[in-house]
Amino acid sequence: EIYCSGPILHQVQEAKLFDDDKYFVDMKLKSAPDVLAAFKLLSNESPNSSIPATKLKEFLDANFEKPGTEFETWMPTDWHERPKFLSGIADEKLRMWGEEIHNLWKSLGRKIQNNVKDHPELYSQIYTPHPVVVPGGRFRELYYRDSYWVINGLLLSEMTETAHGMIQNFLFLVNYGFVPNGGRIYYERRSQPPFLTLMVESYYEATKDQQFLEALPVLEKEYEFWMQNRSVALKESGLDHVLNRYIVEADLPPESYTDDLELAEGLLKQQLWMDLKAGAESGWDFTSRWFINSTGHNDGTLRETRTSQILPTDLNALLCRNERTLASFHRLLALYDQAAARRTKAMEALLWDAERGAWFDYNLVTHSKHFEFYPSNLAPVWARCYSQPEMEEKAVKYLKGSGALDFPNGVPTSLRESGQQWDYPNAWPPLQHMLIELSKLSSEDAKNLASNLAQRWIKTNWLAYEKYKAMFEKYDVNGDGKPGGGGEYEVQLGFGWTNGVALQLLDQYGATLTSGGRRV
């Protein structure tokens, strides 16, 4: 009634007291929620129950504390100077920069105070037992998808204890039935792309700690959530297939309350809010990728977001990789091997286009594919979720002919300039990393392309760091060292997954990467 809905949320957000709607819903209550009664009294004193902004501000000052008070100062106990991977970086400037990125883990560590566990009614923060590394900026709490790349970076930094604790937090959160989008109660109805199984895989590969595989029943519980609550059955050429989508119960997202209220004016509000929350669940919030206009085409504006009516290639590739990973963990290997085989068949029936040589999102309104370029069109290659070896070659050829490689500073998230942050000209670290995983294919062509993309991305990150002394969540594919933009908030500093991806690339390509960065 305070952080997720109700009169306080509505009036505070409508009054626009803060530049960012997320600010209020991250504030801590000073005392038990008899604050509702106090607010009702204040409302009754005002004409039409509409409280003036100055009075609202006084009310907040009297009853709430600033965001961030739920954390205590924490320094990762397993951080140490000069992890081994740094010695493999030949370029002296990049090696020093890698050391500075490694230092950033200290500033991004957070530990939740026990008071959050003892008095949850005073916080929007969800209590988790272990310290976390957060993305940074406005993202003060743990986030699900981001943490996969954070954990991979921590493991390279030899911070296995911190990585272990973060994974334990996610296993703890599956008690909600799934992992919430992030560590706030207003995220409890939506998840994010399910990377927990791959986090456990990364940790196991780094430590060979077989005891950690006792997490398998929890991983299976999360997988069942996606299969029971986020799946769609379809027929194609007389065969039954099951694939997955993002879909979330409808109500107004508190952390972007006024933007979404204005956006839905004159529309079927519940439907739009459901699809906006589904877009947030996807992690691509927001993008033209989720638009379906009145004619059923992949075109339009944010008001035509229909995320729940699209079967995303990358979500299904990720679940396919989860199935294969679970199969490798599981004593009853056949169980998940069969699921992965069924999904591969379904993806090839519904998402694969042999002529174009890639996989494309499927529109449930028109029962057709969206042929726009997105890096996610190659996600099945990253997931190793395809049946024919020649699909690898076709996918590399598709990428080369897509026009997406024409930019000096990374691969854009789309080729459409919509003003949304998950579109052109923005490039995002996890998508670059997924494409650079082409290095694992057998062809020299794919390996060279991956190496070229790694050099471009590291140079982009490094130039921005030289200029701003900061890592950003996204970058502009055109300007050398230019942070990205667009969307509903300013570009954020930090930044957890950017650091993780940079460390992985410095580790993988350290012998050949240069800070000069030749153009290819």
N, C-alpha and C positions, 0 to 999 in steps of 0.2 A: 504493500500500500504506500510505500515511500519511494523505493528505488525502481520499481517495475511498473507501477500504475498509480492512479489516485490523484486527488486534488493538489497535493503539494507538488508532485512531479509536473502536473499539467501547468500550474501557474508559474512555477519557477522557470520551466523551459520556454513557455510562451513569452515571458518577460525578457528573455535573452539577457540575463544578468552576466553571463559568461560567454566568451568567444566560442567555446566548444561545449556542446551539449553533454559530453562525457564528464565534464568537470563536476557538475552537481551530483550525478549518480555515483561518483567515487568518494564523496565526502562522508565523514563518519559522524554519526549521532553522538552528542555529548552525554545524553542520558536515555533511559528506557523510553519506548515510543508512546508516552503520554503526549508526545509532540503533536499527534493527530488531533487531540482535544484542543490543544493550544492554538493550532492552526484554524480549527473550526471557529473558535471564538474570534480570532482575527478576521476571518472571512465574514462573520456576521456583522462586524463593525463597519464593513466596507460596502458601498453601493454595488448592487448586483453581485455581491461576493467577490468582486474583482479587486485584489489588494494592490495598491500602488507599489511600484518598483522599489522605492526607498524603504517602505515598510517591510517588503519581502526580504530585502537585503538585511535589515535589522533582525528579522526573524531567523534568517540563516546564521547570522553572526552569533545570535544567542543560543542556537540549538545544534549547530554543526561545526565540525572542524575541517580544515583543509584536507584535500586528498593526500595520501601518502603516510598518514599517521599510523596506519595499521602495520607498518614495517619497522623493524629494528635494524640498526646498523649491523651489517654482516660482511665479513671478508671470507671468501672461500678458503677453507683450511688446506685444500690440496693444490692451491695455486703455487707455482714455483717458477723461477726465472729459467729462460732458455730451454724449452722443451726440444726434444731431439729433431723434430721435423725442420726446425730453423736451419740446421747445418746443411740441409739439402738444397737451400736456395742460393743459387750462384750469384745473382745480381745483388750487390751490397746494399743498394738503396731499398730494394724489395725485402731483403732480409731484415733490415732495421724496421721497415714498415710492418712486417709480419710480427716482429717483437712488440710493436706498439698495439697491434690488434689483439695479441695475446694479453697485453696489459688491460685491455678494455673489459675483460671478464670481471675484473675487480669492481668496476663502477656499475656493472649491470646486475650484480648479485643482490638478492633480496631474501629476507627471512621474515615470515609472518609472526607477529606477536601472539603469545598464548591467549591474550585477551580476546582475540578473534574467535578462538575455539570456545572460550568460557562465556562470551557475550555476543553470539552471532547476530542478535537482533539489532546491534548498533552499527553493523557494517554491511556494505554490499559485497565485500571481499568474501570469497569462499576459503575456508581454512584448509590448508594442506600441511602435512607434518614436516616436510623437508624444505630447505632453502631452494630458491629457483634463480635462474638467470632470465631476466625479462628482455623483451625486444628493445625497449627504450622509449624516450619521449612520452607521449600521452598514454602509451601502452605500459602502465605501471605494474601490471600483474602478469602471471604466466599466460601464454597463449599456446594453443594446441599445435597447429601445423608448424608455426615458426620454430618450435622447440626441436623438431627433427634436425634442422640444419645447425641449430645452436648446439645440440648434443654431439653431432658429428665434429663440430669445431672444438668442443670441450675435450672430446676423446683425443684429438690430435694434440691438444694442449696438456695431455696426460692428467686431466682432472676427472678421473674415473669416479671418484666419490661423489662429486657434484652431479655428474651425468646420471649415476645410479640413483641418487636422491630425486632428481627430476622425473625419471621414469617411474619410480615408486609413487610419486605424487599422481601421475596419470593413472596408474593402476588403482590407486585409492579413489580417484574421481569416477572410475567405471562403476562404483557403487550407485551413482546416479542413474545407471542403466546404460550410460555412454559417457564419453569424455566431452564436457561442455567446451564450446568455442574458446572460452577463457575463464580466468579465475574470479568471476563476478556472478552474483545471483541473477543478474539480468541476462546472462548467457545460458541459463539452465535449460532453455527449450531448444537450443540448437547446438550442433557439434561443429566440426570442421573436418576437412579431408583426413581420413583415419590412418595416421602415420605411426600409431603406437607400436604395432607389430614390427615396423621397420626400425623404430628406436631400439627395441629389444634386440633385433638382429644386429644393428650397429654395435651395441654394447657387447653382445656375445662374441662378435668377430674380433673386437678389440681386446677382450679380456679372457675369452674361452671359459667363462664362469658358467658351468653347466647348471649350477644351483639356481641361476636366474631364470632358467627355462621353466621353473615352477610357476611362472607367471602365465603359462599356457591357458589354463581355464579362464583367466580374466580376459586374455586376448580373444578367446573364443566367444566370450560373453559380448564383447564389443562387436565382433563380426556378426553375431546373431542380431544385434540391434540394427545394423545396416541392412541385413537381409529381410528382416521382418517389417521395418518401418520406412525404408528408403528404396524399395525395389518396385519394379514394374514388369509385368508379364506381357509379352507380345508374341504374335505369330508372324512368321516371315517364310514365304514359300512353303506353307503347310506345316512348318516346324515351330514348336514352342521355345521361346527364349526368355530368360530373366536377366535384366540389367538394372543398374541403380541410378538414382537421381538425388538431388537435394530438394527437400520439402520440409517446411516448418510450420507449426501452428501459427495462426494469424493473431498478432496484436502489434501495437506500435513499439518499435525498438527504442527503448529509453535513451540509449547513448547517441541517437541521432534524431531525437524526438521532433523538433520543430521543422527540420528539413523534410522529414517524411510526412508530417502533417500537411505542409504546404504542397508537397509534390502530389498528394492524393486528392487534392481539392477537385471536386466534381467527378471523381472516378469511383469505381467499386473499391472502397478503401481497404476492406479486409483482404481482398484478393491481392492488391498491390503490396500491402504490408507483409503478407505471407511470402510473396515472391522476393521482396527486398530482404527479408530475413533469410530466405533460402539462398539468395546471392551472398549474404554475409557468411552463411554456413559453407559456401563453396570456397571462401577466401578471396574470390575475385569480386570484391565489392568496391566499385561497380564497373561494368563493362558492356559494350555493345554486344558482346557474345550472348548475353541473356535477353536481348531485345527481341520481341516478336510483334510486328505491327499488325494492323487490322486485316491485311491480306495474307498473314501467316509467314511473312518473310523476316529474315534476320536483319531487321532494319528498324529505325525508329529512335525513340528517346528513352530516358530513364523512366518516364511514366509508362512505358510499354515493356517494362521488365517482366518476364515470364519464366523465371529460372526453373520453376517446378515442372514446366512443360518441355524441358530439354534433357536428353540423356547425355551427360558429359563424357567425352572420350577419356579425359584424364582421371576422373573418379573411378571409372570402370577399369582402367589400366592399373590404378593403385590397388583396387580390391583384388584384381587378378594377381598382382605381385604379393599382396597379403596372403592370398590362398596358397601360393607357391611357397612362401616363407613358412606359413603354418604347417604345410605338408612336410617341410624339411625338419620342423621341430617335433612333429607329432609321431607318436608310436604307430598310430593307425594311418600310415601315410596315404593310403588310397582315398581316404575321405576328402581331403582338400585337393589332392591331385585331380580328382574327378570334377570338383567344383571349378578349378582353374581351367580345365579342358572345356567344360560347358560354357564358361564365360568367354573364352577365346573364340569358340564357335559362334556365340551370340554376337560378339563384337565384329567378327568378320562378316556375319550375315547382315548386320544393321549399320555398322559404322565404317567399315573398310570400303574404299573406292579404288578398285584395281587400276582404273584408267589414270586417276590423279596420283595414286601411289601414297595415300595417307588415310588416316582415320578421321572422321568428322562427327561432330555432335549431331544428335538425332532429334528432330522436332516432333513432339508428340501431337501437335495440333495438325500439321500437314502430312505427317508420316513421311518425312523426307529429311535429307541431310542438309546441314549448313556448310557451304563451301568456302566461307571466309577463312583467311589465315589466322591461326593462333598457334603458339608453340605447343599447346596441348594436343594438336593434331599428331604430334610425334610421341606422345606419352606412352603408347604401347611398346615403342622401341626401348624406351627407358625401363619399362616394366618387364621386358622380355616376354611380352604377351602376344605372340603371333605364331602361326603354324608353318609358314613357308619361308625358307632362308632368303628368297628373292625379294620378300617384302622389305628387308633391310635396305637393299640397293634402291628400291623404288622410293622409299621414304627419304633417303639422302638426296636422291635426284629431285624429289618434290621440294625439299627444303631449299636446294640450290636455285630452283626455278621460281620460288615463291615471291621473290623480291624482298624477303625479310632479312637477307644477308647484306643488303646494300648500304647499311648504316655503320658508321665507324666505331660506335661505342656500345654495341650489343644488339641483341635481337629484340625488336619491339613486341609488346604483348598482343598487338593486333596491327593491322595496317589502316585502321579507321580512327580518325581524330574526332572523338566524341566529346572531349572535355572530361571524361571519366578517367580515373587513375589506372584502371586495368585495360588501357587502350594506348594506341600510339600517342605521343612518342616515348612512353615510359617503358623501361626494361627493368624486370624484377629479378633479384638474385636466384630464387629457387627455380625459375623457368630457364635461366641461363645454364644452371647446373644440370638440369634434366637434359638439355640439348647437348651439353659437353659430355654427357655419358655416352654419346655416340662413339667415344674413344674405345669403348669396350666391344665394339663390333669388329669383325675380322678384316674388313677391307681397309687398305691403306688410305683410300680416299676419305672414309669416315674418320679415321684417326687424325688425318691432317686437318680436316675441317674442324674437329673438336679442339685441336691444339690452337688453331687460328682464333676460334671463339674464346678460348681461355685467355689468350694474349690480349685480345680486345677488351675483355671484361676486367681483367686485372689492371690494365692501363687506365680504364675509366675510373675504377675505384681509387687507384693510386693518385691520379691527377686531382680528383675531388678532395682526397685526404690532404694532399700538399697545399691545396688552396684554402680549405676550410678547417683543417685539423679535425675532421669528423667523418664518420661512416653514415651513409643514408640508407633508408629503406628501399629506395628506387632511384633510377638515374635516367637522364634524357639521352636517347640514342644519337642525337645530333651534336650537342655541345660537348667539347672535351671537358670532362670533369664537372659536368653540370648535373645537379640533383634533379629528380623528376618533379612533377606537379600534378595539378588537377584533382578532382574529387572533392570531398567534403571537409578535408582538414589539411593543414600545412604539412609539407614533407617532414618526416620525423628523423631525428638524430638517434644514434645508438650504435649500431642497430643490429640486434642479435643475429638474424639469419644472414645478413650481409657479411658479418664477421666470419660466421661459420663457413659460408661458401668460399670466401677469399682464402681462408686457411686451408681448405681442402684443395683448392687449385694451386696454391703455393706449394703444398705438399706433393701434389701429383706432377706438376710441371715445373717445379723449382729449378731444375737444371737448365731449362731453356727460356723461361720467361725473362723479359727485360723491362726495365722502367722506361726505356726509350720507346718501346712498342712500335715496331715497324708496321706499316699499313700493308695489308695483303689484298 
